[in-house]
Amino acid sequence: MSDAPICTHLDTVEVTDVPTRAAVPGCEECLKIGGRWLHLRVCRTCGKVGCCDSSPNKHASAHAGAEGHPILSSIEPGEDWSWCVVDEVGFVLD
């Protein structure tokens, strides 16, 4: 039996077709305010694209907290991981 932490919010995943970074112009909120971002994440509940926590505005996590949408996925090239902001655990969705 594994003691690895698990995400208890998999039932919130509604967005299964994750965009690639090449298909997304950038963080939706940064584009509105003229901000900058380092990496992009997509909300797996509603599909909103936001910037990562290494970016100045941390829009993806802010969206997750404000909207109660717990799972974010990377849309960076070569990355296929997701993160649950509530359970603070990373994983790969099949």
C-alpha positions as CSV (number, residue, x, y, z in Angstrom):
1,M,0.0,0.0,0.0
2,S,1.3,3.4,-1.0
3,D,1.5,6.4,1.4
4,A,1.8,8.8,-1.6
5,P,-0.6,11.7,-1.3
6,I,-3.5,11.6,-3.8
7,C,-5.8,14.2,-5.3
8,T,-9.3,14.0,-3.9
9,H,-10.7,16.3,-6.6
10,L,-10.5,14.2,-9.8
11,D,-14.3,14.5,-10.1
12,T,-13.9,18.2,-11.0
13,V,-12.0,17.5,-14.2
14,E,-14.3,18.6,-17.0
15,V,-11.7,19.9,-19.5
16,T,-10.1,16.8,-21.1
17,D,-8.8,18.5,-24.3
18,V,-5.8,20.5,-23.0
19,P,-4.4,23.1,-25.4
20,T,-0.8,23.2,-26.3
21,R,1.2,26.3,-25.6
22,A,1.6,26.9,-29.3
23,A,-2.2,27.2,-29.6
24,V,-2.5,29.7,-26.7
25,P,-1.4,33.4,-27.0
26,G,-0.6,33.6,-23.3
27,C,-2.0,34.1,-19.8
28,E,-5.5,35.5,-20.2
29,E,-5.2,38.0,-17.3
30,C,-1.6,39.1,-18.2
31,L,-2.7,39.8,-21.7
32,K,-5.5,42.1,-20.3
33,I,-3.1,44.0,-18.0
34,G,0.1,44.0,-20.1
35,G,1.7,41.6,-17.6
36,R,4.3,38.9,-18.3
37,W,4.5,35.2,-17.5
38,L,7.0,32.4,-17.4
39,H,4.9,29.3,-17.8
40,L,1.3,28.6,-18.6
41,R,-1.3,26.4,-16.8
42,V,-4.8,25.5,-17.8
43,C,-7.7,25.0,-15.4
44,R,-9.1,21.5,-15.8
45,T,-12.6,22.6,-14.6
46,C,-13.2,25.5,-17.0
47,G,-10.3,25.7,-19.4
48,K,-9.0,29.2,-18.3
49,V,-5.3,29.7,-19.1
50,G,-3.2,31.4,-16.5
51,C,0.4,32.0,-15.5
52,C,2.3,29.8,-13.1
53,D,3.4,30.6,-9.5
54,S,6.9,31.5,-10.8
55,S,5.3,34.3,-12.8
56,P,4.8,37.7,-11.1
57,N,1.0,37.6,-11.0
58,K,0.4,33.9,-10.3
59,H,-3.0,34.1,-12.2
60,A,-3.5,30.3,-12.5
61,S,-3.4,29.7,-8.7
62,A,-5.4,32.9,-8.1
63,H,-8.1,31.6,-10.4
64,A,-8.1,28.2,-8.8
65,G,-8.6,29.7,-5.3
66,A,-11.1,32.3,-6.3
67,E,-13.3,29.9,-8.4
68,G,-12.8,26.7,-6.4
69,H,-11.4,25.0,-9.4
70,P,-8.6,22.8,-7.8
71,I,-6.8,21.1,-10.7
72,L,-4.3,22.9,-13.0
73,S,-2.3,21.3,-15.8
74,S,0.9,22.5,-17.5
75,I,0.6,23.3,-21.2
76,E,4.3,23.6,-21.6
77,P,6.0,21.6,-24.4
78,G,7.0,18.1,-23.1
79,E,5.1,18.4,-19.8
80,D,2.0,16.3,-19.0
81,W,1.6,16.8,-15.3
82,S,-1.3,18.3,-13.3
83,W,-1.4,19.9,-9.8
84,C,-4.1,20.0,-7.3
85,V,-3.9,23.3,-5.4
86,V,-6.1,22.0,-2.6
87,D,-4.3,18.7,-1.9
88,E,-0.9,20.1,-3.0
89,V,-0.1,17.0,-5.0
90,G,1.1,16.6,-8.5
91,F,0.1,13.7,-10.8
92,V,-0.4,12.7,-14.4
93,L,-4.0,12.5,-15.7
94,D,-4.6,9.7,-18.2
